[in-house]
Amino acid sequence: MRQSRRLKIPPETQLGLLAMRFRSTRDESERDKAAVEYEHVVDKLIASGKWEEIPTFEDMLPDERMPEAFFKFWSIPAPGNRDGLNCRKR
């Protein structure tokens, strides 16, 4: 019996697919699932040490649903962060 091979989708591409999935539904439980998966992929990219390009806007979730780690990693002030101290040291 042949083993089925699962296609390995690059994590950067996964972010875009998850963002598309998020935007394609109004079901909040489905949006929550996509946002949780998105956060896991962000964590994986950060841990890899090989995340070189910030995703395009189309590949992001709305600001309020983006993981905090994303903003820290890219040294971008998180929405609602009034003091602007949410910066990554390089």
HTML snippet that shows the backbone in 3Dmol.js (N, CA, C, O; Angstrom):
<script src="https://3Dmol.org/build/3Dmol-min.js"></script>
<div id="view" style="width:600px;height:400px;position:relative"></div>
<script>
const pdb = `
ATOM      1  N   MET A   1       0.834  -1.185   0.000  1.00  0.00           N
ATOM      2  CA  MET A   1       0.000   0.000   0.000  1.00  0.00           C
ATOM      3  C   MET A   1       0.883   1.256   0.000  1.00  0.00           C
ATOM      4  O   MET A   1       1.850   1.339   0.757  1.00  0.00           O
ATOM      5  N   ARG A   2       0.556   2.192  -0.822  1.00  0.00           N
ATOM      6  CA  ARG A   2       1.319   3.440  -0.899  1.00  0.00           C
ATOM      7  C   ARG A   2       0.921   4.397   0.204  1.00  0.00           C
ATOM      8  O   ARG A   2      -0.257   4.572   0.516  1.00  0.00           O
ATOM      9  N   GLN A   3       1.929   5.006   0.778  1.00  0.00           N
ATOM     10  CA  GLN A   3       1.649   6.043   1.763  1.00  0.00           C
ATOM     11  C   GLN A   3       1.347   7.329   1.014  1.00  0.00           C
ATOM     12  O   GLN A   3       2.026   7.680   0.049  1.00  0.00           O
ATOM     13  N   SER A   4       0.331   8.013   1.470  1.00  0.00           N
ATOM     14  CA  SER A   4       0.041   9.294   0.830  1.00  0.00           C
ATOM     15  C   SER A   4       1.008  10.333   1.379  1.00  0.00           C
ATOM     16  O   SER A   4       1.289  10.387   2.576  1.00  0.00           O
ATOM     17  N   ARG A   5       1.492  11.134   0.483  1.00  0.00           N
ATOM     18  CA  ARG A   5       2.414  12.199   0.879  1.00  0.00           C
ATOM     19  C   ARG A   5       1.620  13.472   1.082  1.00  0.00           C
ATOM     20  O   ARG A   5       0.786  13.852   0.260  1.00  0.00           O
ATOM     21  N   ARG A   6       1.896  14.102   2.176  1.00  0.00           N
ATOM     22  CA  ARG A   6       1.235  15.362   2.467  1.00  0.00           C
ATOM     23  C   ARG A   6       2.118  16.497   1.976  1.00  0.00           C
ATOM     24  O   ARG A   6       3.312  16.545   2.269  1.00  0.00           O
ATOM     25  N   LEU A   7       1.523  17.395   1.235  1.00  0.00           N
ATOM     26  CA  LEU A   7       2.267  18.536   0.735  1.00  0.00           C
ATOM     27  C   LEU A   7       2.695  19.423   1.895  1.00  0.00           C
ATOM     28  O   LEU A   7       1.897  19.744   2.775  1.00  0.00           O
ATOM     29  N   LYS A   8       3.943  19.807   1.884  1.00  0.00           N
ATOM     30  CA  LYS A   8       4.469  20.707   2.907  1.00  0.00           C
ATOM     31  C   LYS A   8       4.285  22.135   2.420  1.00  0.00           C
ATOM     32  O   LYS A   8       4.941  22.570   1.473  1.00  0.00           O
ATOM     33  N   ILE A   9       3.391  22.854   3.072  1.00  0.00           N
ATOM     34  CA  ILE A   9       3.127  24.241   2.694  1.00  0.00           C
ATOM     35  C   ILE A   9       4.005  25.126   3.567  1.00  0.00           C
ATOM     36  O   ILE A   9       3.976  25.009   4.792  1.00  0.00           O
ATOM     37  N   PRO A  10       4.788  26.014   2.948  1.00  0.00           N
ATOM     38  CA  PRO A  10       5.645  26.900   3.737  1.00  0.00           C
ATOM     39  C   PRO A  10       4.811  27.717   4.732  1.00  0.00           C
ATOM     40  O   PRO A  10       3.696  28.127   4.413  1.00  0.00           O
ATOM     41  N   PRO A  11       5.342  27.951   5.922  1.00  0.00           N
ATOM     42  CA  PRO A  11       4.577  28.686   6.936  1.00  0.00           C
ATOM     43  C   PRO A  11       4.121  30.064   6.467  1.00  0.00           C
ATOM     44  O   PRO A  11       3.024  30.504   6.810  1.00  0.00           O
ATOM     45  N   GLU A  12       4.953  30.745   5.686  1.00  0.00           N
ATOM     46  CA  GLU A  12       4.549  32.063   5.185  1.00  0.00           C
ATOM     47  C   GLU A  12       3.297  31.960   4.314  1.00  0.00           C
ATOM     48  O   GLU A  12       2.427  32.829   4.360  1.00  0.00           O
ATOM     49  N   THR A  13       3.214  30.897   3.526  1.00  0.00           N
ATOM     50  CA  THR A  13       2.042  30.659   2.691  1.00  0.00           C
ATOM     51  C   THR A  13       0.842  30.286   3.550  1.00  0.00           C
ATOM     52  O   THR A  13      -0.287  30.675   3.254  1.00  0.00           O
ATOM     53  N   GLN A  14       1.091  29.531   4.615  1.00  0.00           N
ATOM     54  CA  GLN A  14       0.020  29.158   5.534  1.00  0.00           C
ATOM     55  C   GLN A  14      -0.651  30.395   6.120  1.00  0.00           C
ATOM     56  O   GLN A  14      -1.870  30.415   6.291  1.00  0.00           O
ATOM     57  N   LEU A  15       0.137  31.432   6.430  1.00  0.00           N
ATOM     58  CA  LEU A  15      -0.442  32.665   6.970  1.00  0.00           C
ATOM     59  C   LEU A  15      -1.457  33.247   5.995  1.00  0.00           C
ATOM     60  O   LEU A  15      -2.545  33.655   6.399  1.00  0.00           O
ATOM     61  N   GLY A  16      -1.106  33.286   4.720  1.00  0.00           N
ATOM     62  CA  GLY A  16      -2.021  33.813   3.720  1.00  0.00           C
ATOM     63  C   GLY A  16      -3.289  32.986   3.597  1.00  0.00           C
ATOM     64  O   GLY A  16      -4.387  33.530   3.470  1.00  0.00           O
ATOM     65  N   LEU A  17      -3.133  31.668   3.637  1.00  0.00           N
ATOM     66  CA  LEU A  17      -4.296  30.789   3.547  1.00  0.00           C
ATOM     67  C   LEU A  17      -5.211  30.954   4.755  1.00  0.00           C
ATOM     68  O   LEU A  17      -6.435  30.958   4.622  1.00  0.00           O
ATOM     69  N   LEU A  18      -4.607  31.091   5.936  1.00  0.00           N
ATOM     70  CA  LEU A  18      -5.405  31.281   7.147  1.00  0.00           C
ATOM     71  C   LEU A  18      -6.113  32.638   7.145  1.00  0.00           C
ATOM     72  O   LEU A  18      -7.260  32.744   7.577  1.00  0.00           O
ATOM     73  N   ALA A  19      -5.430  33.666   6.660  1.00  0.00           N
ATOM     74  CA  ALA A  19      -6.050  34.991   6.567  1.00  0.00           C
ATOM     75  C   ALA A  19      -7.229  34.942   5.593  1.00  0.00           C
ATOM     76  O   ALA A  19      -8.271  35.548   5.848  1.00  0.00           O
ATOM     77  N   MET A  20      -7.068  34.226   4.483  1.00  0.00           N
ATOM     78  CA  MET A  20      -8.146  34.086   3.512  1.00  0.00           C
ATOM     79  C   MET A  20      -9.318  33.327   4.137  1.00  0.00           C
ATOM     80  O   MET A  20     -10.478  33.695   3.953  1.00  0.00           O
ATOM     81  N   ARG A  21      -8.998  32.266   4.875  1.00  0.00           N
ATOM     82  CA  ARG A  21     -10.054  31.497   5.543  1.00  0.00           C
ATOM     83  C   ARG A  21     -10.810  32.370   6.546  1.00  0.00           C
ATOM     84  O   ARG A  21     -12.035  32.300   6.646  1.00  0.00           O
ATOM     85  N   PHE A  22     -10.068  33.188   7.281  1.00  0.00           N
ATOM     86  CA  PHE A  22     -10.671  34.092   8.256  1.00  0.00           C
ATOM     87  C   PHE A  22     -11.642  35.049   7.556  1.00  0.00           C
ATOM     88  O   PHE A  22     -12.778  35.226   7.997  1.00  0.00           O
ATOM     89  N   ARG A  23     -11.187  35.656   6.473  1.00  0.00           N
ATOM     90  CA  ARG A  23     -12.002  36.656   5.777  1.00  0.00           C
ATOM     91  C   ARG A  23     -13.191  36.049   5.019  1.00  0.00           C
ATOM     92  O   ARG A  23     -14.160  36.745   4.717  1.00  0.00           O
ATOM     93  N   SER A  24     -13.111  34.764   4.720  1.00  0.00           N
ATOM     94  CA  SER A  24     -14.155  34.153   3.890  1.00  0.00           C
ATOM     95  C   SER A  24     -15.367  33.679   4.681  1.00  0.00           C
ATOM     96  O   SER A  24     -16.301  33.125   4.100  1.00  0.00           O
ATOM     97  N   THR A  25     -15.371  33.885   5.994  1.00  0.00           N
ATOM     98  CA  THR A  25     -16.514  33.457   6.799  1.00  0.00           C
ATOM     99  C   THR A  25     -16.929  34.546   7.774  1.00  0.00           C
ATOM    100  O   THR A  25     -16.128  35.387   8.184  1.00  0.00           O
ATOM    101  N   ARG A  26     -18.193  34.505   8.129  1.00  0.00           N
ATOM    102  CA  ARG A  26     -18.698  35.404   9.170  1.00  0.00           C
ATOM    103  C   ARG A  26     -18.936  34.637  10.465  1.00  0.00           C
ATOM    104  O   ARG A  26     -19.293  35.221  11.488  1.00  0.00           O
ATOM    105  N   ASP A  27     -18.737  33.347  10.411  1.00  0.00           N
ATOM    106  CA  ASP A  27     -18.916  32.487  11.586  1.00  0.00           C
ATOM    107  C   ASP A  27     -17.770  32.766  12.567  1.00  0.00           C
ATOM    108  O   ASP A  27     -16.610  32.464  12.286  1.00  0.00           O
ATOM    109  N   GLU A  28     -18.110  33.336  13.705  1.00  0.00           N
ATOM    110  CA  GLU A  28     -17.075  33.737  14.669  1.00  0.00           C
ATOM    111  C   GLU A  28     -16.278  32.547  15.212  1.00  0.00           C
ATOM    112  O   GLU A  28     -15.095  32.693  15.517  1.00  0.00           O
ATOM    113  N   SER A  29     -16.896  31.386  15.334  1.00  0.00           N
ATOM    114  CA  SER A  29     -16.139  30.224  15.820  1.00  0.00           C
ATOM    115  C   SER A  29     -15.103  29.795  14.781  1.00  0.00           C
ATOM    116  O   SER A  29     -14.003  29.380  15.145  1.00  0.00           O
ATOM    117  N   GLU A  30     -15.441  29.891  13.494  1.00  0.00           N
ATOM    118  CA  GLU A  30     -14.478  29.572  12.446  1.00  0.00           C
ATOM    119  C   GLU A  30     -13.367  30.616  12.391  1.00  0.00           C
ATOM    120  O   GLU A  30     -12.204  30.284  12.165  1.00  0.00           O
ATOM    121  N   ARG A  31     -13.731  31.874  12.599  1.00  0.00           N
ATOM    122  CA  ARG A  31     -12.722  32.936  12.641  1.00  0.00           C
ATOM    123  C   ARG A  31     -11.781  32.728  13.825  1.00  0.00           C
ATOM    124  O   ARG A  31     -10.572  32.923  13.702  1.00  0.00           O
ATOM    125  N   ASP A  32     -12.334  32.334  14.969  1.00  0.00           N
ATOM    126  CA  ASP A  32     -11.504  32.067  16.144  1.00  0.00           C
ATOM    127  C   ASP A  32     -10.512  30.941  15.869  1.00  0.00           C
ATOM    128  O   ASP A  32      -9.342  31.033  16.241  1.00  0.00           O
ATOM    129  N   LYS A  33     -10.982  29.882  15.216  1.00  0.00           N
ATOM    130  CA  LYS A  33     -10.100  28.752  14.885  1.00  0.00           C
ATOM    131  C   LYS A  33      -8.976  29.200  13.952  1.00  0.00           C
ATOM    132  O   LYS A  33      -7.817  28.833  14.149  1.00  0.00           O
ATOM    133  N   ALA A  34      -9.318  29.985  12.947  1.00  0.00           N
ATOM    134  CA  ALA A  34      -8.304  30.470  12.006  1.00  0.00           C
ATOM    135  C   ALA A  34      -7.294  31.360  12.731  1.00  0.00           C
ATOM    136  O   ALA A  34      -6.095  31.279  12.460  1.00  0.00           O
ATOM    137  N   ALA A  35      -7.762  32.203  13.641  1.00  0.00           N
ATOM    138  CA  ALA A  35      -6.871  33.099  14.381  1.00  0.00           C
ATOM    139  C   ALA A  35      -5.926  32.315  15.291  1.00  0.00           C
ATOM    140  O   ALA A  35      -4.757  32.674  15.425  1.00  0.00           O
ATOM    141  N   VAL A  36      -6.422  31.257  15.910  1.00  0.00           N
ATOM    142  CA  VAL A  36      -5.573  30.414  16.770  1.00  0.00           C
ATOM    143  C   VAL A  36      -4.508  29.720  15.926  1.00  0.00           C
ATOM    144  O   VAL A  36      -3.338  29.689  16.307  1.00  0.00           O
ATOM    145  N   GLU A  37      -4.902  29.172  14.798  1.00  0.00           N
ATOM    146  CA  GLU A  37      -3.934  28.526  13.906  1.00  0.00           C
ATOM    147  C   GLU A  37      -2.911  29.528  13.397  1.00  0.00           C
ATOM    148  O   GLU A  37      -1.725  29.214  13.295  1.00  0.00           O
ATOM    149  N   TYR A  38      -3.367  30.729  13.077  1.00  0.00           N
ATOM    150  CA  TYR A  38      -2.480  31.801  12.608  1.00  0.00           C
ATOM    151  C   TYR A  38      -1.422  32.087  13.674  1.00  0.00           C
ATOM    152  O   TYR A  38      -0.236  32.216  13.367  1.00  0.00           O
ATOM    153  N   GLU A  39      -1.862  32.182  14.917  1.00  0.00           N
ATOM    154  CA  GLU A  39      -0.927  32.448  16.014  1.00  0.00           C
ATOM    155  C   GLU A  39       0.116  31.336  16.145  1.00  0.00           C
ATOM    156  O   GLU A  39       1.289  31.614  16.396  1.00  0.00           O
ATOM    157  N   HIS A  40      -0.302  30.090  15.978  1.00  0.00           N
ATOM    158  CA  HIS A  40       0.645  28.965  16.043  1.00  0.00           C
ATOM    159  C   HIS A  40       1.690  29.055  14.930  1.00  0.00           C
ATOM    160  O   HIS A  40       2.868  28.779  15.155  1.00  0.00           O
ATOM    161  N   VAL A  41       1.258  29.437  13.743  1.00  0.00           N
ATOM    162  CA  VAL A  41       2.195  29.563  12.623  1.00  0.00           C
ATOM    163  C   VAL A  41       3.164  30.725  12.879  1.00  0.00           C
ATOM    164  O   VAL A  41       4.359  30.607  12.606  1.00  0.00           O
ATOM    165  N   VAL A  42       2.654  31.840  13.401  1.00  0.00           N
ATOM    166  CA  VAL A  42       3.525  32.972  13.753  1.00  0.00           C
ATOM    167  C   VAL A  42       4.575  32.521  14.762  1.00  0.00           C
ATOM    168  O   VAL A  42       5.759  32.821  14.607  1.00  0.00           O
ATOM    169  N   ASP A  43       4.145  31.804  15.789  1.00  0.00           N
ATOM    170  CA  ASP A  43       5.092  31.306  16.802  1.00  0.00           C
ATOM    171  C   ASP A  43       6.147  30.398  16.186  1.00  0.00           C
ATOM    172  O   ASP A  43       7.323  30.462  16.546  1.00  0.00           O
ATOM    173  N   LYS A  44       5.716  29.551  15.251  1.00  0.00           N
ATOM    174  CA  LYS A  44       6.641  28.640  14.581  1.00  0.00           C
ATOM    175  C   LYS A  44       7.660  29.415  13.740  1.00  0.00           C
ATOM    176  O   LYS A  44       8.848  29.094  13.746  1.00  0.00           O
ATOM    177  N   LEU A  45       7.193  30.428  13.024  1.00  0.00           N
ATOM    178  CA  LEU A  45       8.091  31.247  12.213  1.00  0.00           C
ATOM    179  C   LEU A  45       9.109  31.989  13.091  1.00  0.00           C
ATOM    180  O   LEU A  45      10.293  32.047  12.757  1.00  0.00           O
ATOM    181  N   ILE A  46       8.656  32.544  14.188  1.00  0.00           N
ATOM    182  CA  ILE A  46       9.557  33.255  15.095  1.00  0.00           C
ATOM    183  C   ILE A  46      10.598  32.292  15.661  1.00  0.00           C
ATOM    184  O   ILE A  46      11.788  32.606  15.693  1.00  0.00           O
ATOM    185  N   ALA A  47      10.151  31.133  16.100  1.00  0.00           N
ATOM    186  CA  ALA A  47      11.064  30.144  16.685  1.00  0.00           C
ATOM    187  C   ALA A  47      12.093  29.646  15.670  1.00  0.00           C
ATOM    188  O   ALA A  47      13.203  29.271  16.047  1.00  0.00           O
ATOM    189  N   SER A  48      11.734  29.639  14.396  1.00  0.00           N
ATOM    190  CA  SER A  48      12.653  29.136  13.372  1.00  0.00           C
ATOM    191  C   SER A  48      13.854  30.056  13.184  1.00  0.00           C
ATOM    192  O   SER A  48      14.920  29.620  12.748  1.00  0.00           O
ATOM    193  N   GLY A  49      13.673  31.335  13.515  1.00  0.00           N
ATOM    194  CA  GLY A  49      14.744  32.306  13.303  1.00  0.00           C
ATOM    195  C   GLY A  49      14.973  32.635  11.841  1.00  0.00           C
ATOM    196  O   GLY A  49      15.964  33.279  11.498  1.00  0.00           O
ATOM    197  N   LYS A  50      14.076  32.204  10.983  1.00  0.00           N
ATOM    198  CA  LYS A  50      14.253  32.390   9.532  1.00  0.00           C
ATOM    199  C   LYS A  50      13.135  33.216   8.899  1.00  0.00           C
ATOM    200  O   LYS A  50      12.951  33.186   7.682  1.00  0.00           O
ATOM    201  N   TRP A  51      12.401  33.942   9.709  1.00  0.00           N
ATOM    202  CA  TRP A  51      11.314  34.755   9.183  1.00  0.00           C
ATOM    203  C   TRP A  51      11.909  36.066   8.708  1.00  0.00           C
ATOM    204  O   TRP A  51      12.298  36.902   9.524  1.00  0.00           O
ATOM    205  N   GLU A  52      11.985  36.253   7.415  1.00  0.00           N
ATOM    206  CA  GLU A  52      12.722  37.370   6.850  1.00  0.00           C
ATOM    207  C   GLU A  52      11.851  38.489   6.300  1.00  0.00           C
ATOM    208  O   GLU A  52      12.310  39.628   6.212  1.00  0.00           O
ATOM    209  N   GLU A  53      10.608  38.199   5.927  1.00  0.00           N
ATOM    210  CA  GLU A  53       9.759  39.224   5.322  1.00  0.00           C
ATOM    211  C   GLU A  53       8.423  39.307   6.041  1.00  0.00           C
ATOM    212  O   GLU A  53       7.782  38.298   6.333  1.00  0.00           O
ATOM    213  N   ILE A  54       8.026  40.540   6.317  1.00  0.00           N
ATOM    214  CA  ILE A  54       6.722  40.754   6.942  1.00  0.00           C
ATOM    215  C   ILE A  54       5.643  40.387   5.916  1.00  0.00           C
ATOM    216  O   ILE A  54       5.793  40.671   4.728  1.00  0.00           O
ATOM    217  N   PRO A  55       4.565  39.763   6.373  1.00  0.00           N
ATOM    218  CA  PRO A  55       3.509  39.405   5.427  1.00  0.00           C
ATOM    219  C   PRO A  55       2.852  40.641   4.807  1.00  0.00           C
ATOM    220  O   PRO A  55       2.849  41.720   5.400  1.00  0.00           O
ATOM    221  N   THR A  56       2.307  40.468   3.627  1.00  0.00           N
ATOM    222  CA  THR A  56       1.545  41.549   3.008  1.00  0.00           C
ATOM    223  C   THR A  56       0.258  41.746   3.804  1.00  0.00           C
ATOM    224  O   THR A  56      -0.131  40.875   4.582  1.00  0.00           O
ATOM    225  N   PHE A  57      -0.398  42.880   3.614  1.00  0.00           N
ATOM    226  CA  PHE A  57      -1.643  43.132   4.330  1.00  0.00           C
ATOM    227  C   PHE A  57      -2.686  42.055   4.049  1.00  0.00           C
ATOM    228  O   PHE A  57      -3.475  41.701   4.925  1.00  0.00           O
ATOM    229  N   GLU A  58      -2.683  41.543   2.833  1.00  0.00           N
ATOM    230  CA  GLU A  58      -3.646  40.498   2.476  1.00  0.00           C
ATOM    231  C   GLU A  58      -3.402  39.212   3.258  1.00  0.00           C
ATOM    232  O   GLU A  58      -4.318  38.412   3.448  1.00  0.00           O
ATOM    233  N   ASP A  59      -2.175  39.019   3.708  1.00  0.00           N
ATOM    234  CA  ASP A  59      -1.816  37.808   4.442  1.00  0.00           C
ATOM    235  C   ASP A  59      -1.880  37.994   5.953  1.00  0.00           C
ATOM    236  O   ASP A  59      -1.412  37.145   6.712  1.00  0.00           O
ATOM    237  N   MET A  60      -2.463  39.107   6.382  1.00  0.00           N
ATOM    238  CA  MET A  60      -2.605  39.386   7.817  1.00  0.00           C
ATOM    239  C   MET A  60      -4.073  39.332   8.213  1.00  0.00           C
ATOM    240  O   MET A  60      -4.969  39.469   7.380  1.00  0.00           O
ATOM    241  N   LEU A  61      -4.290  39.130   9.490  1.00  0.00           N
ATOM    242  CA  LEU A  61      -5.628  39.235  10.057  1.00  0.00           C
ATOM    243  C   LEU A  61      -5.864  40.699  10.413  1.00  0.00           C
ATOM    244  O   LEU A  61      -4.924  41.493  10.399  1.00  0.00           O
ATOM    245  N   PRO A  62      -7.102  41.070  10.732  1.00  0.00           N
ATOM    246  CA  PRO A  62      -7.321  42.431  11.218  1.00  0.00           C
ATOM    247  C   PRO A  62      -6.439  42.683  12.449  1.00  0.00           C
ATOM    248  O   PRO A  62      -6.161  41.761  13.215  1.00  0.00           O
ATOM    249  N   ASP A  63      -6.004  43.928  12.634  1.00  0.00           N
ATOM    250  CA  ASP A  63      -5.075  44.263  13.713  1.00  0.00           C
ATOM    251  C   ASP A  63      -5.479  43.686  15.064  1.00  0.00           C
ATOM    252  O   ASP A  63      -4.641  43.154  15.791  1.00  0.00           O
ATOM    253  N   GLU A  64      -6.750  43.790  15.397  1.00  0.00           N
ATOM    254  CA  GLU A  64      -7.199  43.336  16.723  1.00  0.00           C
ATOM    255  C   GLU A  64      -7.146  41.823  16.879  1.00  0.00           C
ATOM    256  O   GLU A  64      -7.253  41.316  17.996  1.00  0.00           O
ATOM    257  N   ARG A  65      -6.984  41.092  15.778  1.00  0.00           N
ATOM    258  CA  ARG A  65      -6.898  39.627  15.838  1.00  0.00           C
ATOM    259  C   ARG A  65      -5.483  39.102  15.603  1.00  0.00           C
ATOM    260  O   ARG A  65      -5.235  37.901  15.714  1.00  0.00           O
ATOM    261  N   MET A  66      -4.563  39.999  15.280  1.00  0.00           N
ATOM    262  CA  MET A  66      -3.176  39.575  15.081  1.00  0.00           C
ATOM    263  C   MET A  66      -2.553  39.227  16.424  1.00  0.00           C
ATOM    264  O   MET A  66      -2.835  39.885  17.425  1.00  0.00           O
ATOM    265  N   PRO A  67      -1.705  38.198  16.456  1.00  0.00           N
ATOM    266  CA  PRO A  67      -1.053  37.812  17.711  1.00  0.00           C
ATOM    267  C   PRO A  67      -0.084  38.893  18.192  1.00  0.00           C
ATOM    268  O   PRO A  67       0.574  39.554  17.389  1.00  0.00           O
ATOM    269  N   GLU A  68      -0.007  39.061  19.492  1.00  0.00           N
ATOM    270  CA  GLU A  68       0.905  40.042  20.096  1.00  0.00           C
ATOM    271  C   GLU A  68       2.350  39.781  19.677  1.00  0.00           C
ATOM    272  O   GLU A  68       3.116  40.718  19.454  1.00  0.00           O
ATOM    273  N   ALA A  69       2.720  38.499  19.570  1.00  0.00           N
ATOM    274  CA  ALA A  69       4.094  38.138  19.197  1.00  0.00           C
ATOM    275  C   ALA A  69       4.471  38.711  17.828  1.00  0.00           C
ATOM    276  O   ALA A  69       5.630  39.055  17.601  1.00  0.00           O
ATOM    277  N   PHE A  70       3.510  38.813  16.926  1.00  0.00           N
ATOM    278  CA  PHE A  70       3.765  39.383  15.601  1.00  0.00           C
ATOM    279  C   PHE A  70       4.268  40.810  15.728  1.00  0.00           C
ATOM    280  O   PHE A  70       5.277  41.171  15.122  1.00  0.00           O
ATOM    281  N   PHE A  71       3.572  41.622  16.514  1.00  0.00           N
ATOM    282  CA  PHE A  71       3.943  43.025  16.676  1.00  0.00           C
ATOM    283  C   PHE A  71       5.300  43.164  17.359  1.00  0.00           C
ATOM    284  O   PHE A  71       6.103  44.019  16.988  1.00  0.00           O
ATOM    285  N   LYS A  72       5.549  42.328  18.350  1.00  0.00           N
ATOM    286  CA  LYS A  72       6.840  42.369  19.043  1.00  0.00           C
ATOM    287  C   LYS A  72       7.973  41.987  18.095  1.00  0.00           C
ATOM    288  O   LYS A  72       9.007  42.653  18.050  1.00  0.00           O
ATOM    289  N   PHE A  73       7.772  40.919  17.344  1.00  0.00           N
ATOM    290  CA  PHE A  73       8.823  40.443  16.448  1.00  0.00           C
ATOM    291  C   PHE A  73       9.189  41.492  15.409  1.00  0.00           C
ATOM    292  O   PHE A  73      10.370  41.713  15.143  1.00  0.00           O
ATOM    293  N   TRP A  74       8.196  42.136  14.821  1.00  0.00           N
ATOM    294  CA  TRP A  74       8.444  43.115  13.756  1.00  0.00           C
ATOM    295  C   TRP A  74       8.631  44.530  14.285  1.00  0.00           C
ATOM    296  O   TRP A  74       8.735  45.474  13.502  1.00  0.00           O
ATOM    297  N   SER A  75       8.675  44.687  15.602  1.00  0.00           N
ATOM    298  CA  SER A  75       8.886  46.004  16.232  1.00  0.00           C
ATOM    299  C   SER A  75       7.849  47.024  15.773  1.00  0.00           C
ATOM    300  O   SER A  75       8.170  48.163  15.434  1.00  0.00           O
ATOM    301  N   ILE A  76       6.610  46.581  15.774  1.00  0.00           N
ATOM    302  CA  ILE A  76       5.491  47.436  15.391  1.00  0.00           C
ATOM    303  C   ILE A  76       4.639  47.652  16.639  1.00  0.00           C
ATOM    304  O   ILE A  76       4.287  46.682  17.310  1.00  0.00           O
ATOM    305  N   PRO A  77       4.300  48.894  16.966  1.00  0.00           N
ATOM    306  CA  PRO A  77       3.408  49.097  18.112  1.00  0.00           C
ATOM    307  C   PRO A  77       2.078  48.390  17.882  1.00  0.00           C
ATOM    308  O   PRO A  77       1.463  48.518  16.823  1.00  0.00           O
ATOM    309  N   ALA A  78       1.655  47.652  18.879  1.00  0.00           N
ATOM    310  CA  ALA A  78       0.378  46.944  18.775  1.00  0.00           C
ATOM    311  C   ALA A  78      -0.773  47.939  18.852  1.00  0.00           C
ATOM    312  O   ALA A  78      -0.661  48.955  19.537  1.00  0.00           O
ATOM    313  N   PRO A  79      -1.865  47.666  18.170  1.00  0.00           N
ATOM    314  CA  PRO A  79      -3.022  48.556  18.252  1.00  0.00           C
ATOM    315  C   PRO A  79      -3.491  48.653  19.699  1.00  0.00           C
ATOM    316  O   PRO A  79      -3.547  47.655  20.417  1.00  0.00           O
ATOM    317  N   GLY A  80      -3.821  49.849  20.106  1.00  0.00           N
ATOM    318  CA  GLY A  80      -4.291  50.042  21.474  1.00  0.00           C
ATOM    319  C   GLY A  80      -3.182  50.187  22.484  1.00  0.00           C
ATOM    320  O   GLY A  80      -3.445  50.398  23.667  1.00  0.00           O
ATOM    321  N   ASN A  81      -1.928  50.076  22.033  1.00  0.00           N
ATOM    322  CA  ASN A  81      -0.791  50.239  22.931  1.00  0.00           C
ATOM    323  C   ASN A  81      -0.425  51.719  22.951  1.00  0.00           C
ATOM    324  O   ASN A  81       0.247  52.212  22.045  1.00  0.00           O
ATOM    325  N   ARG A  82      -0.862  52.413  23.972  1.00  0.00           N
ATOM    326  CA  ARG A  82      -0.714  53.870  24.021  1.00  0.00           C
ATOM    327  C   ARG A  82       0.696  54.338  24.316  1.00  0.00           C
ATOM    328  O   ARG A  82       1.098  55.421  23.891  1.00  0.00           O
ATOM    329  N   ASP A  83       1.456  53.520  25.048  1.00  0.00           N
ATOM    330  CA  ASP A  83       2.796  53.984  25.416  1.00  0.00           C
ATOM    331  C   ASP A  83       3.854  53.712  24.361  1.00  0.00           C
ATOM    332  O   ASP A  83       4.962  54.241  24.455  1.00  0.00           O
ATOM    333  N   GLY A  84       3.539  52.891  23.348  1.00  0.00           N
ATOM    334  CA  GLY A  84       4.460  52.614  22.261  1.00  0.00           C
ATOM    335  C   GLY A  84       5.697  51.847  22.677  1.00  0.00           C
ATOM    336  O   GLY A  84       6.700  51.859  21.964  1.00  0.00           O
ATOM    337  N   LEU A  85       5.644  51.176  23.825  1.00  0.00           N
ATOM    338  CA  LEU A  85       6.812  50.448  24.316  1.00  0.00           C
ATOM    339  C   LEU A  85       6.845  49.000  23.858  1.00  0.00           C
ATOM    340  O   LEU A  85       7.662  48.217  24.342  1.00  0.00           O
ATOM    341  N   ASN A  86       5.993  48.644  22.958  1.00  0.00           N
ATOM    342  CA  ASN A  86       5.913  47.265  22.477  1.00  0.00           C
ATOM    343  C   ASN A  86       6.901  47.050  21.331  1.00  0.00           C
ATOM    344  O   ASN A  86       6.493  46.782  20.201  1.00  0.00           O
ATOM    345  N   CYS A  87       8.183  47.166  21.616  1.00  0.00           N
ATOM    346  CA  CYS A  87       9.178  47.060  20.560  1.00  0.00           C
ATOM    347  C   CYS A  87      10.167  45.934  20.841  1.00  0.00           C
ATOM    348  O   CYS A  87      10.532  45.678  21.989  1.00  0.00           O
ATOM    349  N   ARG A  88      10.586  45.274  19.781  1.00  0.00           N
ATOM    350  CA  ARG A  88      11.556  44.187  19.885  1.00  0.00           C
ATOM    351  C   ARG A  88      12.961  44.774  19.866  1.00  0.00           C
ATOM    352  O   ARG A  88      13.272  45.629  19.038  1.00  0.00           O
ATOM    353  N   LYS A  89      13.800  44.315  20.773  1.00  0.00           N
ATOM    354  CA  LYS A  89      15.199  44.755  20.776  1.00  0.00           C
ATOM    355  C   LYS A  89      15.948  43.967  19.752  1.00  0.00           C
ATOM    356  O   LYS A  89      15.793  42.750  19.647  1.00  0.00           O
ATOM    357  N   ARG A  90      16.757  44.654  18.998  1.00  0.00           N
ATOM    358  CA  ARG A  90      17.556  43.965  17.966  1.00  0.00           C
ATOM    359  C   ARG A  90      19.011  44.060  18.301  1.00  0.00           C
ATOM    360  O   ARG A  90      19.850  43.547  17.561  1.00  0.00           O
TER     361      ARG A  90
END
`;
const viewer = $3Dmol.createViewer("view");
viewer.addModel(pdb, "pdb");
viewer.setStyle({}, {cartoon: {color: "spectrum"}});
viewer.zoomTo();
viewer.render();
</script>
